[in-house]
Amino acid sequence: MSLQKTIVFQGMCYSGKSTLGKMTADALGVPFLDSRDLFFKVHGTSEIEYLSQHGREKFIEAEKKSLYHDFNGVFSCGGSAVYYEDEMKMLNDKYDIVWLDVDFNNIINRRNKEAKERPIVYPEGINSFEELYNQRIELYPKYTKHKITVSDNEPISCTVQKILCSLINN
């Protein structure tokens, strides 16, 4: 399969954007870039360090700024990018966006297994991880060309095949 456009993976944290993005990039023979790596490249520090040093508002601005860098291949977008309407419109116009749709229980199981801190910024009025999930799953379809339902009962290689088939057929 030849890649016509850069592919951007979006979805909730713990949805598998980095893992599936890397595997998809490998299958296509193109580069993979994770948002955490891009953030470090642009800002010279990790997302967690930046957030703790500069606070929520400056972190959001820094995260938005990172999205304006051109990508080539497969890019795993931060889960909160869906809140940045102008940036998501730009990404949607330029790239093929794949939404990894994972149900809440699987997200929680993955979160508990990983047991490491991620920089999750809660919007105003959102007070729990479940509220965050419910809000985001309403937003992701706005900027999606390919919705991939991901199940922990399905081998990861099958999920990659679903992604590749969706990219070929759409």
N, C-alpha and C positions, 0 to 999 in steps of 0.2 A: 504494500500500500504506500502510495506517495502522500506526503503531507502537504496539503495546500495552504493551510493556515496554522498558526500557532494554536495550540490547544491549552485552555485554562481550566484547571479543575477547581471547583468550588464546592463547599459543603461545610457542615458543622465540624468543629474540631473533633478529632477521633473518628472521622468518617473514612479515613484511608486515602486522603488526597496525596500525601507524599508517597506512600507505598504504591498505590495504584498508578499514580502519575509517573513514577520512576519505571515501573514495569511496562507501562504503555509506551513511554519514550524508548525504552530498550527494544520493545517489539517493533517500533517504527524506525529505529536506528537514528534517532534525533536526540539532541541534548535535553536534559531535564534540569529545571531550576525550581527550588523550593522558596517560598516567600521568606522563610527565616534566613536563608542564605543571602537572598537579595537584600533584605533589610540590613543585615550585617555589612554587606558590600557598600550599600549606599550611606549608612550612618556610622559605620565603624564600631558598632556595639550590638549586643544581642537585643532582641525585643524585650526580654524580661528586665535586663539592666536599664534599657532606655526608659521603660515604663516606670521603674522604681526611682530613677534619677530625675525624670522630667515631668512625670504625672500624666494623667489620662488625656488631657486636651492636646498636649504636645506630641504624645504618642500617636494619637489619631492622625494629626497632621503629617507626622513622619511616615506613618503607614500609607496614607494617601499618596504622598510624594513618591514612594517606592513603586507604586502601580503605574507611574508614567514612563517607566523605563521600557524600552522595546524588548520583547522576548522573541526567542526563536526556538521552536521545539515544543516542549510541554512544560507548563508552569503550574505549580501548586499554589493557589491563592490563599491568603489567610481567611479564616472563616468569617471574620468581621467585615471584610471588604464589601459584603452585600449591603452594608449600611451607607456606603459612599455612592450616592446615586450618580453623580457626574462621572466618577471613575468607573463605575460598573457599566454605564452607557458607553463610555469610550472602549472598555474592554469588549463589550458585546458587539460593537461595531467593527472592531479590528480582528477579533479572534473567535474561535469556536469554544463555547463554554460548556463544560460537562459538569452537571450537578450530581454528586454522589449522595443519593438519598438513603440514609440509614435510620432505622427506627430508634426511638429514644432508648429502649432497653439495651440494644446493642451498643449504643454510644456510651451509656453508663457502664456497661461491662468492660468495654475497652478502656474507659477512663480509669476505672478501678484497677485494672491489670497494669496499666502503665505507671501509675502512681508517681508522676513527676509533674512539676509545675509548668503550666503554659500561661502565656500572657492573654488572659481573657478579659476584655473590657465590656462591662455591662452597660447598655444604654440606660438613660434616665427611665425610671419606672419599672425596670426589670430587676428583680431581686433574687432570682434563683436560676440555677442552671436549666431547669425544666422550662421556666418562662422564656429564657433565652432561646432554647431549642424551638419552642412553639412559635416564637416570633420569627425566627430565621427561616423556618420551613415555609412560612407564608411569603417571604421575600425572595428566596432562591429562584422560584419559577419565572420571576420577572426577567431574569438575565440568564436564561438557559436555552441552549440549542439542543442539548442531549441530556435527558434525565436517565440516570442509571440507578436502579434499585439495587442496593448492596445488602446481602444477607450473610450473616456469619455461618449459616448452614451450607453455603455454596463455596466450593474451592475458589481461591483467589484467581487462579488461572482462568476459570469460567467467567469471573467478573471482568477480567481484562478482555476476554473474547467478546463479551457483551459490549464493552466500550468500543473496541475496534469495529465491530459490526455496525454499531450506531454511527460511528464516524464515516464509514464507507457508504452507508445507506441514506445518509442525510446530507 
